[in-house]
Each structure stands twice: as structure tokens, then as C-alpha cells.
Amino acid sequence: MLQSFKLAIRSIWGNKMRSFLTMLGIIIGVAAVIILVSLVNGYMGSVVESFASMGVNQINVNVTNLSSRSLDVDEMYAFYDEHTDLFDGLSPNVTVSTTIKHGDDSLTSTSVAGRSEQYLEIKDYKLEQGRNLSYADIAARQKVCVIGAYVAQELYGGAEKALGETLKVGGYAFKIVGVVEAQDEDDLEQGGTDDFVWLPYSVAVKMSRNANISSYTFTIIDTTKAEECKTQIENYLYEIFKDDDLYRVTAMSEMLDSLNEQIAMMSGMLGGIAGISLLVAGVGVMNIMLVSVTERTREIGIRKSLGADKSVIMRQFVIEAAVTSSLGGLIGILIGCVATTAVGAAVGINATPTPAAIIISFSVSVGIGLLFGYMPASRAANLNPIDALRSE
């Protein structure tokens, strides 16, 4: 075995250009698999992270209230209180379409919404200044608000200056009792994650002139029980509406699982497409090995006449093909890893070579060497020694 390996290395080194051209297809194929799969995983990983930041422990509920069948906020809170073993947060959500003003300055794209006192914890945000909305604010319909860092900076010049100031929301004066820490400190922008105003939902309902709230956000204690929590909510809503078209319950963890499945499928498809080049490279390996057998027919005849049996000859050529494809695979891995990091940095993606892609692509390259090297090796092993010695 060691002698066959040495002969394979000597043959490859003796025909450097031909060996390199034989490896080229393997190199390109392996590098392509690593680069494509790693870049897709890196991009999709950033998508998953941004998706997960929405809260994988959240369940969003939207209902369509009718005059004959409707759900009020007290009923939803009664359901929540009965299932504190499953849920640890609830916030009604009331969107208010309006403009906010301070003096002569106004903001038109700011998200204004009614929230509960638990919404800060639901979003996992922290306060930079002041306090959060309280149950007393909601019960007494106090005209107070909590604002995002962009609003504080744009209208007041900072969180500390904004605290205690008055903000006009839809013509009503609200006292700013809290400022949330910036979620995107490097880029406070209009319409971004820090451009919002939270009001007590009881006040927002009056401002939006809606009799009943149609949107709620729950947080669940155990994400592994997301399906059970979702079923409990759906059963409760069906008892009220008697029509599952009048409500929609969405578990964020289920959507994340679905997204991960799609990512895995996409990575597999792209890896498979890139892997086609490995098959093409395998044909190249077989062709070059057939040429090698033809060129070395006399050598094979001499070895056979000296007592080498078929298995020795076959092993020599199979090992040579495997070594050629393995070296190509190793070079392809090196190029693929460097290119993945460079391309990822260039396009702003945190892409790192995927171990699975490296292992699979290298294994396939070695397998191709063995598979496509078998036929030339078999041909060499079955040569007649006398005919081989006559070859020029």
C-alpha cells in the first residue's frame, strides 16, 4: 500500500501540469460547494437572527370583531389569568395613525401605538430614562407616554432632556415618563426601530375610536409548548366567535422552525448544484487516468512479467486517482475557506465555512477519485502482459 502511494505521488509530480488540470475541476467543485453553502447559511443566519429578535417566545393574536360576536380586552385578560402556567406576558396592541409634535417640530412616520405595562418586557427593551407605563396609567387613562431614542433625540436633543416634557399626539398633550434605550445606536433613523411612541392602550382605544381591540401579543413561558399555547388560545377564541375565519393565531417559534427548514432545503439545493461540477471533474479524472494507463502500458507489462498480480496494478491506479482528487479537494477547501471569508466581508455577511460543507465536499471528491479511477485501474489490471510489453 505504501509503495503504491509513493508511485502515485511520483506519477503526479512527474506530470505536474496534467495533474493540476485534472485537479482543477475538483478544486473548483469543492470550493464552489463551500462558498455557496457557507454564504447562503451566513445570509440566512442573519435573517434568522433578525427574525428571532421579533421574539420566538411570542404569540400574536388578531381577531375580527363583529357586532354580534366580539372579544373585549377584559375577556382576553381573564383567559390570560386562567393560564398563567403557560403565559407570562400579555399586551393589547392599538395602532394610532397620527402625527406627533413638539413645538414647531413634527414627525409623521413615527409608530404610535397603545401598549400594556408588560410590553417593555415582552420586547426585552431597557429604559434609558424614567419609568415604564404602569397599570395605574392604563386604569386611569392617564395621558402619559414612553418614547424611543430616535424621537427623544430628534425632538428634544436627548433622552435626559425629553423626560418630563410634553409631546403632542394627535392634538392631545402627553407627558413623557420614560425613554427606551436605543436598539440601533449606530443608526437612529426615521421609521426605524427607535422611532416609536407607546401610550396606555386604554387611551389609544379612545383616540382610535375603536370599541374593541383586535390585536394582542402573548409571551409564553416555555417555547417547547408553543403548540399547546396556540391551541389553548384557538380553542378559547372558537368558543366566542364560532368561526375560525374571524381570528388568526401565529406562534413566532413555528415560523422560525419553518424558516430553518427552508434554509436547510435551500443550502442542500445549492450544494447539490455546485456538486454537479464535482461529477464533471470526476469524468476528467477518469479520462486522464485512461490516458495514463495508455502511456504506461509497457510499464504495466514489465510489472506483470515480474510477478505483480491484478490487485497490485489495480490498487496502484485507484490510489493514484484517489490521491489526485484528494489533493484537489484539499486545495479546494483552502480556496473555498479563504474566498468565503473574503466574499462575506465584501457583501457584509458574517459567513464562515460550514464544517458540514467541508466534510461532505471533501468526501465526495475522494469518492469521485475512487469511483472514476476504478475503470482505468480495471483496464490496466486486465492488460495482457505480452501485449503490454509489445507496446511502444
C-alpha positions in Angstrom: 0.0 0.0 0.0 2.8 2.4 0.9 4.7 1.6 -2.3 1.5 2.2 -4.3 1.1 5.6 -2.6 4.7 6.5 -3.3 4.3 5.6 -7.0 1.1 7.7 -7.2 2.9 10.7 -5.8 5.8 10.2 -8.2 3.5 10.0 -11.1 1.6 13.1 -10.1 4.8 15.0 -9.6 6.3 13.8 -12.9 3.3 15.3 -14.8 2.6 18.5 -12.9 0.6 20.4 -15.5 -1.6 17.4 -16.4 -2.1 16.6 -12.7 -3.1 20.2 -12.0 -5.5 20.3 -14.9 -7.0 17.0 -13.6 -7.4 18.5 -10.1 -8.8 21.8 -11.4 -12.3 20.5 -11.8 -12.2 19.0 -8.2 -10.8 22.3 -6.8 -13.5 24.4 -8.5 -16.2 22.0 -7.4 -15.2 21.7 -3.8 -14.6 25.5 -3.5 -18.0 26.2 -5.1 -19.8 23.9 -2.7 -18.1 25.5 0.4 -18.6 29.1 -0.8 -22.2 28.8 -1.9 -23.4 26.8 1.1 -21.5 29.0 3.6 -22.7 32.3 2.1 -26.3 31.1 2.0 -26.0 29.9 5.6 -24.4 33.2 6.6 -27.1 35.3 4.9 -29.9 33.2 6.2 -28.4 33.2 9.6 -28.7 37.0 9.7 -32.3 36.7 8.5 -33.0 34.2 11.3 -31.3 36.5 13.9 -33.4 39.5 12.8 -36.5 37.2 12.8 -35.7 35.8 16.2 -35.3 39.4 17.6 -39.0 39.7 17.0 -39.4 37.2 19.8 -39.6 33.5 19.4 -41.5 33.3 22.7 -44.3 35.4 21.3 -47.8 34.5 20.0 -49.6 37.1 18.0 -53.4 37.1 18.0 -55.6 39.0 15.6 -59.4 39.0 15.8 -62.2 40.4 13.6 -64.8 41.8 16.0 -68.4 41.8 14.7 -71.4 43.5 16.2 -72.8 40.0 17.1 -69.6 38.4 18.2 -66.7 40.2 19.7 -63.9 39.9 22.2 -63.2 42.7 24.6 -59.9 43.2 26.5 -61.2 42.1 29.8 -62.2 38.8 28.4 -58.7 38.3 27.0 -57.1 39.2 30.3 -59.5 36.7 32.1 -58.2 34.0 29.7 -54.6 35.1 30.4 -55.2 34.9 34.2 -56.5 31.4 33.9 -53.4 30.2 32.1 -50.5 31.8 34.0 -48.8 28.4 33.8 -48.4 28.9 30.1 -48.2 32.6 29.6 -46.1 35.2 31.3 -47.0 38.4 29.4 -49.9 40.0 27.5 -50.3 43.3 25.7 -53.2 44.6 23.7 -52.0 46.5 20.7 -53.8 49.5 19.3 -52.3 51.3 16.4 -53.0 55.1 16.2 -52.4 56.8 12.8 -51.4 60.3 13.7 -48.6 62.9 13.8 -46.6 63.7 16.9 -45.4 67.3 17.6 -43.2 69.3 19.9 -43.3 73.0 19.4 -42.8 73.6 15.7 -41.2 70.2 15.1 -43.3 67.2 14.0 -42.7 63.6 13.0 -45.1 61.8 10.6 -43.6 58.4 10.3 -43.3 57.6 14.0 -45.1 54.4 15.1 -47.7 55.4 17.7 -49.5 52.5 19.5 -51.3 51.6 22.7 -49.5 49.1 24.8 -49.8 47.4 28.2 -47.3 47.8 31.1 -45.8 44.4 30.1 -44.9 45.4 26.6 -41.4 46.7 27.5 -40.6 43.2 29.0 -42.2 41.5 26.0 -39.9 43.3 23.6 -37.0 42.8 26.1 -36.1 46.5 25.9 -34.5 48.6 28.6 -35.2 52.1 29.8 -32.6 54.8 29.5 -34.5 57.4 31.4 -37.7 57.5 33.6 -40.2 54.7 34.1 -42.4 52.3 32.1 -46.1 52.6 31.6 -48.0 51.3 34.7 -51.3 49.5 35.3 -52.4 52.7 37.1 -51.8 54.7 33.9 -53.9 52.3 31.9 -56.7 52.1 34.5 -56.9 55.9 34.9 -56.4 56.6 31.2 -53.5 58.9 32.0 -52.1 60.9 29.1 -48.5 59.7 29.5 -46.2 58.0 27.1 -42.9 56.2 26.6 -40.8 57.1 23.6 -38.0 55.6 21.6 -34.5 57.0 21.4 -34.9 58.5 17.9 -38.0 60.6 19.0 -36.1 61.8 22.1 -33.0 62.8 20.0 -34.9 64.3 17.2 -37.4 66.4 19.1 -35.6 67.1 22.4 -31.9 66.6 21.8 -31.6 63.5 24.0 -33.2 61.2 26.5 -32.5 63.2 29.6 -33.9 66.4 28.1 -37.0 64.6 26.9 -38.0 63.1 30.3 -40.9 65.1 31.8 -41.6 67.1 28.6 -44.9 67.3 26.8 -45.5 65.6 23.5 -48.5 66.4 21.3 -50.0 63.2 19.9 -53.0 63.7 17.6 -53.6 67.1 19.2 -53.6 65.7 22.8 -50.8 66.6 25.2 -48.9 63.6 26.7 -46.3 63.7 29.4 -43.1 61.7 28.6 -42.5 59.4 31.6 -39.9 57.1 30.0 -37.3 56.9 27.2 -36.3 53.4 25.9 -32.6 52.7 25.2 -31.5 52.8 21.6 -31.9 49.5 19.8 -29.7 50.6 16.9 -27.2 53.1 18.4 -25.2 53.4 15.2 -28.2 54.4 13.1 -31.1 56.3 14.7 -33.3 56.8 11.7 -36.8 57.9 10.7 -39.1 54.9 10.7 -36.5 52.7 12.4 -36.8 50.5 15.5 -36.2 53.5 17.7 -38.9 55.7 16.2 -42.0 55.0 18.3 -44.3 56.3 21.0 -46.2 54.0 23.4 -49.4 55.1 25.0 -51.6 53.3 27.6 -53.8 51.1 25.4 -56.9 52.4 27.2 -56.1 55.9 25.9 -55.2 54.7 22.4 -58.5 52.9 22.1 -60.4 56.2 22.7 -58.1 58.0 20.3 -58.6 55.5 17.5 -62.4 55.4 18.2 -62.4 51.6 18.3 -64.9 49.9 20.6 -62.8 46.7 20.8 -59.2 45.8 20.4 -58.3 43.4 17.6 -54.6 42.7 18.2 -52.8 41.0 21.2 -49.3 39.8 21.9 -48.7 36.9 24.3 -45.4 35.7 25.6 -45.1 32.0 26.5 -43.1 30.6 29.4 -41.7 27.5 27.6 -41.1 27.8 23.8 -41.3 24.0 23.6 -45.0 24.3 24.5 -45.8 26.8 21.8 -48.2 24.4 20.0 -50.1 23.8 23.3 -50.3 27.5 24.0 -51.5 28.2 20.5 -54.2 25.5 20.7 -55.4 26.9 24.0 -55.9 30.3 22.5 -57.6 29.0 19.4 -60.0 26.9 21.4 -60.9 29.9 23.5 -61.5 32.1 20.5 -63.6 29.5 18.8 -65.9 29.4 21.8 -66.5 33.1 21.3 -66.5 33.5 17.5 -67.7 30.0 16.4 -65.8 30.7 13.1 -62.1 30.2 12.7 -62.0 32.7 9.9 -62.6 35.5 12.4 -59.3 35.1 14.2 -55.6 34.3 13.4 -53.1 32.9 15.9 -49.4 33.0 14.9 -46.7 31.4 17.0 -43.3 33.0 16.1 -41.4 29.9 17.1 -43.3 27.9 14.5 -42.5 30.5 11.8 -38.8 30.3 12.8 -38.9 26.5 12.6 -40.4 26.8 9.1 -37.7 29.3 8.1 -34.9 27.0 9.3 -36.4 24.1 7.3 -36.4 26.3 4.2 -32.8 27.4 4.8 -31.7 23.8 5.1 -33.5 22.9 1.9 -32.0 25.9 0.0 -28.5 25.1 1.3 -28.9 21.5 0.1 -30.2 22.5 -3.3 -27.3 25.0 -3.9 -24.8 22.5 -2.6 -26.2 19.9 -5.0 -26.0 22.3 -7.9 -22.4 23.1 -7.1 -21.7 19.4 -6.6 -22.6 18.8 -10.3 -19.2 20.3 -11.1 -17.6 17.6 -9.0 -19.2 14.9 -11.2 -17.9 16.7 -14.3 -14.5 16.8 -12.6 -14.8 13.0 -12.0 -15.1 12.5 -15.7 -12.0 14.5 -16.2 -10.2 12.3 -13.6 -11.3 9.2 -15.5 -10.2 10.5 -18.9 -6.7 11.5 -17.6 -6.3 8.1 -15.9 -7.2 6.3 -19.1 -4.6 8.3 -20.9 -2.1 7.5 -18.1 -2.9 3.8 -18.5 -2.3 4.0 -22.3 1.0 5.8 -21.8 2.2 3.4 -19.1 1.2 0.2 -20.9 4.8 -1.0 -21.2 5.4 -0.3 -17.5 2.4 -2.4 -16.6 3.6 -5.2 -18.8 7.0 -5.2 -17.1 5.5 -5.2 -13.6 3.2 -8.1 -14.5 6.0 -10.1 -16.0 7.9 -9.6 -12.7 5.0 -11.2 -10.8 2.7 -8.3 -10.0 -0.9 -9.6 -9.9 -4.1 -7.8 -10.9 -4.9 -6.4 -7.4 -1.5 -4.7 -7.2 -1.9 -3.0 -10.5 -5.5 -2.0 -9.8 -4.5 -0.7 -6.4 -1.8 1.4 -7.9 -4.1 3.2 -10.3 -7.0 3.6 -7.9 -4.7 5.1 -5.3 -3.3 7.5 -7.9 -6.8 8.7 -8.8 -7.8 9.0 -5.2 -4.6 11.0 -4.3 -5.2 13.3 -7.3 -8.8 14.0 -6.3 -7.8 14.3 -2.6 -5.1 16.9 -3.3 -7.6 18.8 -5.4 -10.1 18.6 -2.6 -7.7 19.9 0.0 -6.7 22.8 -2.3 -10.4 23.5 -3.0 -11.1 23.6 0.8 -8.4 26.1 1.3 -9.6 28.3 -1.6 -13.2 27.9 -0.5 -12.5 28.9 3.1 -10.5 32.0 2.1 -13.0 33.0 -0.6 -16.0 32.6 1.8 -14.5 34.9 4.4 -13.4 37.5 1.8 -16.7 37.5 -0.1 -18.7 37.5 3.1 -16.8 40.6 4.3 -17.2 42.3 0.9 -21.0 41.9 1.0 -21.4 42.5 4.7 -22.4 38.9 5.6 -20.9 37.1 8.6 -20.1 34.0 6.5 -17.9 31.3 7.9 -17.0 28.0 6.2 -19.6 25.4 7.1 -18.0 22.2 8.6 -20.7 20.0 7.0 -20.0 21.5 3.6 -16.2 21.0 4.0 -16.6 17.4 5.1 -19.2 16.5 2.5 -17.4 18.1 -0.4 -14.1 16.5 0.5 -15.6 13.1 1.0 -17.3 13.4 -2.4 -14.1 14.4 -4.0 -12.3 11.4 -2.6 -15.2 9.2 -3.5 -15.1 10.5 -7.1 -11.4 9.6 -7.3 -12.1 6.1 -6.2 -15.3 5.7 -8.4 -13.9 7.2 -11.6 -10.5 5.7 -11.1 -11.8 2.2 -10.9 -12.5 1.8 -14.7 -9.0 2.9 -15.8 -7.5 0.8 -12.9 -9.5 -2.2 -14.0 -8.4 -1.8 -17.6 -4.7 -1.6 -16.5 -5.1 -4.7 -14.3 -6.6 -6.7 -17.1 -3.9 -5.9 -19.7 -2.2 -9.0 -21.2 1.5 -8.9 -20.1 2.7 -10.0 -23.6 0.6 -7.4 -25.4 1.6 -4.7 -22.9 5.4 -5.5 -23.4 5.0 -5.1 -27.2 3.6 -1.6 -26.7 5.8 1.2 -27.8 
